[in-house]
Amino acid sequence: MTGSATVQAAEVPSLDKARAFASSRHRLFIGGAWVDPLDGQTFATQDPATGAHLADVAKALEPDVDRAVAAARAAMEDPAWTEMKPAMRARLLNRLADALEENADEFAALETLDNGKPVKDARFFDLPHAIETLRYNAGWATKLNGESISLSGPGTWHAYTVREPVGVVAQIVPWNAPLAMAVAKIAPALAAGCAVILKPAEETPLTALRLAHLIAGIGFPPGVFNLLTGFGESAGAALTAHPGVDKVTFTGSTEVGRLILRAAAGNFKRVTLELGGKTPVIVLPDADVSRAIEGAARSIFTNAGQVCNAGSRLFVHQRHFDEVIDGVARIAETIRIGSGLASDTTMGPVISAAQRDRVQGYVRQGIDEGATLRSGGKPIDGDGWFVSPTVLTDTEAHMAVRREEIFGPVLCAMRFDDASLDRIAAEANASDYGLGAVLWTNDLSAAHRLARKLKAGTVRVNGGGLDPALPFGGFKQSGWGRENGREGIEAYTETKAIAMAL
């Protein structure tokens, strides 16, 4: 395994602080105070780069959920929060952004210990993105306005709408980008005036816990933000079914999304779901091939492929197919796999032994069904949960490796001929998912026409990346609703219509 050199604390800024925090006592944050779970249970987390014990964390169960919901509901009746001026909510979020920026090195080291991703990725993508998300949503706090409406019925009326916070929000975040995902949900909810109960993934609770320590010192009234660490089948299930929760927002698997929909039906909770993906990357014949190669590799191998909109299906025009596949395979073979704390690591481990085995199982099944292995596909011995970046060709539509979300660094590549854009779009749309799509082309007309035909929530042309201003979400089984942008913050509000006879 490459990139597995021993890492000294001095190589990563604030690593000692991060390790000290990981080994400290971790409790629940409810009603503005750190409290023990009522039954005193804890659970252990592991370092995915070594498999070693990392932290012991409080395990919330249903009685703890009841406490958190009660605290959040009390906050929604507290004038200190409900009557707080929008500009003050904005200032609090900006203070939190400043505090996160001041502690960015520690948070990056914690994210790497917890998740395994290269620390430079955490420091130079995840942290800046989270900080900017806070500041972006702070700007929206003063702009959640209604409108005046002209009525045509009998009489003279003054009619208008207002936007009010939806209420108590349960937010359940995944393990692949723990901090960025948590902030993407917390920031708009608080900007809109909601009260939040955050449940991080049980595999990666540390940056959420550290963030709660920052929030505790910012000045939010008690109960506005609450943190429950625990398991999805206990704490998560209790949150989604709780009658005191007004909205649930979840990022994760489509299977769990279905469970949440059923649980939310009890009191018709508002629901936002960002679920699975099987993003197509399409390289048209006029594309800049060198850029397309780099972009395709980055789209599937970043974060060990553990990205909901990873470009896991690559469609390349036959004119460039061999060149593109050879290029992506060369990049895969030069990726340095190892601890995310090592300076030369470019791909860290997957999150768990179970995820490693799942990814490798898909690759074996694909090969058994007739796919051709162009790169990777071999187990990696040693400590930690590592998989090799893999490129497969000759995959057919019926194969699970091409059809199902793997959530690992596995690319299925297909060629196409000079078919029409309709046919290319039909191939790309032949999926239960519709989260994202990527086009590589220098033909402006083809880009616009094909973008309209693709069934995906986000279409990126000749590049990509996330931005807090860009709405993000999916079609089909990739979810309900949008996060980020105007749509993201308005999802935390209800519209009230008011009409006064004059």
N, C-alpha and C positions, 0 to 999 in steps of 0.2 A: 504493500500500500504506500503510495507516495504522499508526501506532505504530512507525515506522522511524527515529526521531530518533537522532542520534549520541549515544552513551552515554559519559559521563565516568567515570573510575574511581571518583571520590569518591561517585558516586550509589549504588554497590553496595558494602556493607561487605566488606572482604577480597578485592575483585576483583583487586587487584595481587598478593596472595599466591596466589590461584588461578591467575592467568596465569603467575606465576613457576613454580609447581609444574608446570603443563601443559608448559612449555618445558624442564623439567629432564630429566635422564636417567632413563629408566624401565626397570627390569630385572625379572626374575622373583624371587618370594619363595619359596624352597624350603628346608626344614629349618632355619628360623630365620635365614636369611641372604639378602641380595640378591645374585643371581648373574646373569651374562649367559647367554642361550640358547647352547647348545653350538655352533650354527653361526653365531651372531652376527647373525642376521637381525632386522630391525625392520619395522614397518609404520606408515603415517601415518594419523592421524585428522583429521577436518575439523569445523569449526564449522558446524552446520546452518543457522545464521542468516545466514552469509556465504558458505559454501562454501570458506572459506580454510583453509589448513593450521593445525592446532591442536597436535598432539603427534606425536612419534615414539616408538613403544612396542615393547618386546621381543616377538618372535614365537616362541612356544613351538611346538615340533614333537615328534614321537613320542619321541625320546631325552630331551627335557625332561620329558615326561609320565612316563617311566620313573623319572627322578630324584625327581619329586614323589611318586609312589606309594611308592617305597622310603622316602622320608622320613616319609610318613604312616604306613606300616606299622611303621616303627621306633618312632614315637611311640606306637602302640598296644601296643607291648611295653615301653615305658618306665614304670617304676613312678612316676616323677615325674608322669605323667598318669594311668595306670591306677589308681593307689592314691590319687590326690588326693581329698580329702573333697568331697562334693557342695557343702558350704557354701563351699569355696574356689573351686570352679568358678563358683558364683554371684557371689562377690566379684570375680572376674576380669571377668565379663560386666558387672557394675555399674561397674567401673572403666572399661571400654570405653565404656559409655553416658555416663559423666561426661566422658571425653575427647572423645567426639563432640559432646556438648553444648557444651563449651568452644570447639570449632572449628566450630560450626554455620554461621556466616556464610561461612567459607571453603568448606565442603562445598557449601552452597547455590550459591555462585558457580561452583564447579567443575561441579556438576550442570547448571547452565544453559549453561555453555560447551560441555559435552559433548553434552547432550541437546537443548537449545534451549528447554526449558519456561520460563515466566516465573519469574524468580528468587524472587518472593514466594510462588509455589506451592511451590517447592523448600524455601524457608526455613520456611514455616508449615504445610506438610503433610508433605512427604517426610522432612524432618529430625526433627520431633517424632514421627512414626510410627516411624522407625527407632530412635530413642532409647527409646521406650516398648516396642518389640518386644524390645530387649535386656533391659530391666528385667523385663518380663513373663516371659521365658524364664529369666532368672536365678532367679526365684521357683520355677520348676519343678524346678530342679536338685536340690533337697532333697526332692522329692515324687514321685519315680519309684519307687514302691513296688510290690511284689508283694502276694500275699495268701495266707492259710492256707486249705487246702482239706480238707474232710472226705471221706474215701474210704469206700466201701461194700464193698470187696472183703474177702476173708479176711485175717485178721491185724490187727495194730494198727500204725498208721502215723502219722508226722508228715509231712505233705505241704504244700508251699508253692511259690509261684512267685517268681522274681526277674526284674527287667528289666535287661538288659545292653546296652551300646552296640552298634549293628550293625557298627561298625568304620570302615573308610576310606570316606569319602563324597565322590563327585564332584558338584559343584554348578555348574550351568550357568544363568546368569541373562540376561535380555533387556535391551534397550536403552531400553525405555519408562519405567522407573522404576529406574534402575541401582542406586542406593544402597539404597532401601527393599527391593527384591527380594533383593539380596545379603544384607542383614541378616536378612531373614525366613527365609533358609535357614541362615546361619551360626549364629544365636543358638540355635535348638533343638538343632542338631547338637552344638555345644560344651557346651551345658547337659547333654546326655545322655552326654557323655564320648566322642564320636566324634572322629576326625581328619578334617580338611576339606581338599579341594583345590577352590578356587573358580576358575571360568573366567568372567570377565565377557564381555559381548558385545564384539566387536571394534570396534563403532562407539562404545562408551561405556565405556572402561576406567578413566577417571581417578579417579572417586570410590572405586572398588575398590582402586586403587593407593594412594590417600591413606589409606584405611581400613587397609590392610596396614601402613602406617607406624605408625599408632596401635597396632595389635595387636602389632607388634614390641616396643613399649615397655611393654606391659601386664603381662607375666610368664607368658604361656603357654609351656610347654616347647617346644623345637624340634620342628618337624614336625607339631604339632597343627593349625596353619593354614598353608596353602600357597596361593600365587596364581600362576596361569598366564594370561598374556595371549596371545591368539592367535585363530585362526580356527576356526569350528565344524567345517569339513571336515577339519582336520588335528588340532589339539589336542583339540577336542571329541570327534571320532570316536575318537581314541586313548584318551581317558579312558573313554568309555562301553563300549569293548570290552576294556579292560585287565583281566586276570584278578586283579590285585591290588586292584581296587576292589570293595567290598561292596555299595554302594548308589549309585544315580544319582538325582538330583533335577533336574528340568528345567522351566523355564517358557519357553514359546515357541509356535511354530506346531504344528498337528496333524501336518503333513507330517514335520517333524523328530522329533516324538514317535514316529512309526512307526519311523523309522530307529533311534531309541534303543532301542525295544523289541527290535528284531532284534539289535542289538549286545549288549544285556544278556543275551541268552539263553545266551551261552557259559558263564557260571558262575552263571546264575540270580540275577543281582543283584536286590536289592530296588529297586523303581522307584517314584518319585512323579512324576507328570506333571501340570502345570497348563497347559492348552493353549488352543485358540481359544474364541471365544464369539460369540454373536449375540443379545445380551440383549433380550428383549421388555420394553417399558414399557407397562403397561396402565392406561388412565384410565377408570374406571367412571363411570356417570352421576351418582353422588352425590359425586364427588371435589371437593376444594377446587381449583378450576380454576387460580387464580393460582399456587398452590404447585406444582401439577402442571406448569404451563408452565415455571417456573423449574427444577424438578427434571429435566424431560425435556431441556431445553437443557444443563444442567450435565452430565447423564449422557453426552451424546454429544460435547460440544465441549471438555470438560476434557482437557488434555494433547493437544490437536489430534486427539482421538478415538483416540489411540494407547493404549487401555486394553482389556485382555482382556474385561472385563465391561461395556464401554461400551453404553449403551442405544441400539442402532442400529436397532431395530424398534419403532415407536410405534403402538400400537393405541388408538384413541380412540372412545368412544361417539359415535354420530352427533349426539347433542344438543349436544356440545361440540367437535366436530371442527374446524369453521372457526375458532372462537375459539382453540383450542389451537394449531393450525397457524399462524395469524396471529401469535400471541404468540411461538412459538418462532422463526419467521422474523424477527420484529422483533429478537429478541435476537441472532440470527445476524448481522443487518446492523449491529448496534452493536458487535460484537466488534472490538477493536483488535488487528490482526495486525502482528507485527514482532519484533524482537529481544527475547528473554526478559530481557535486561538493562535494557531501557527501562521506566521506572516505570509508564507507562500501557498497556503491553502486557497483553492478556488472553488471547491465544493466540499461541504461538510457531510455529516451523516444524515440519514433519515431519522425520524423522531423516535422510533422504537424498534425492537426486535420484530414485533408483529408486522410493522409496516415494511421492514426490510424483506421479510418472508413473503409478504403479499406482492411486492414489486417483483421479486424474483420468480414467484409463481406465475405471474402474468407473462413474463418473458419466456419461461419454459413452455407454457401452454401455447404461446404464439409460434414458437419454433416447431413444436410438435404438430401444429396444424398447418405448417408449410411456409411460414415466414422465413426470410433469409436474414441471418445475423450479419450486419456489416461492421458493428463495433460494440465492444462491451459485452454485457450479458453474463459475465462470470461473477461468482461470489467472491467477496473479499474477506480473507481471513484476518483474525486479530480481534482486539477489543473494539467495542463500539458497533454501531449499526450502519455500516457503509454498503452502498451498492454502486456498481460502475455505470457510468453514463452509457446508454445503449441506443443503437440505431438499428431499426428493422425495416426491411423492404419486402415487397411481394406480400403485403398483408391484404386480406380480403375483407369485405364489408361485414361478413358474418363473424369474424374473429373477435373474441372478447378483448384482446389487446388493442384492437382498433376501435371497438365500440364503447367500452366502459372506461370510466375515469380511473386511472391507475394511481395518480398522485405520487409520481416518482419520475426519475430522469430517463424516460423511455419514449423514443420518437418512432412513430410509424410513418414511413414515407411512401408516397404513391406518385406515379407519373400520369400525365394526361396529354392528349394530343391537341390539335387545333380545333377543339370543340368550341361551341358557342359559350358565351358567358352564362347563359341559362343552365347549360349542362354542368359547368364548373360549379355554379352555385348549388345546383341540386346535389352534387357529390358532397360539397362542404356541409350542406344542410341535412345530410342523412345521418342525423344524430338526435338522441333524446335531449341533448343539451343545446343551449344557445347563449352562452355567456359572452364569448368574445370571438373575434376573427382578425386576422392580419393579412394584409395584401402587400405584395412587393411588385410595383409597376411604375413606369414612367409615362404611362398613357393616362392622362388626366380624365378623359372620357370614360375609359374602361374602369378606372378607380371609382368614379361616381356611380356608374351604372351597376357595377358589381356590389358596391357597398350597400346599395338599396335592395339588392336581391338576397343578401345574406341575412339569415335569421339569427341575429346576435345583438346583445345589448350594447356592445362597444365594437366598433370596427376601426382598426388602426392601419394607416397606410404609410409604408416606408419608415417604420419606427414604432415606438410604443412607450409605455410608461403610465403611471397613475398620477393624477393630480386631484387635489381636493375640490377643485371647481368642476370636474368632469363627472357627470352622473355615471354610476357604475351599478350594473345589475344585469339580469339575464332574461332571455325568452325561454319558453318551454319549461323543462324541468330544472333549469338553472335558477329558478327562484321567482319571487314576487317583490315588486317595488324596486326602488333605487336608493343607493347611498351616495353621498357627496353631492356637491352643487346645490342649487335651489331645491331640486326635488328631494334631496337627502334631508335637509332641515325641515322642509314643509311636511315630511312624513311624521314628524314629531308634534304636529299641530292638528287641531280640529278647526274647521271653518264654521263660524256661527253667523247666521244671517239675522239682522235686526231691521225691523220696519216700523216707523213711527208715523201715525196719522197726524197731519198738520192742520 
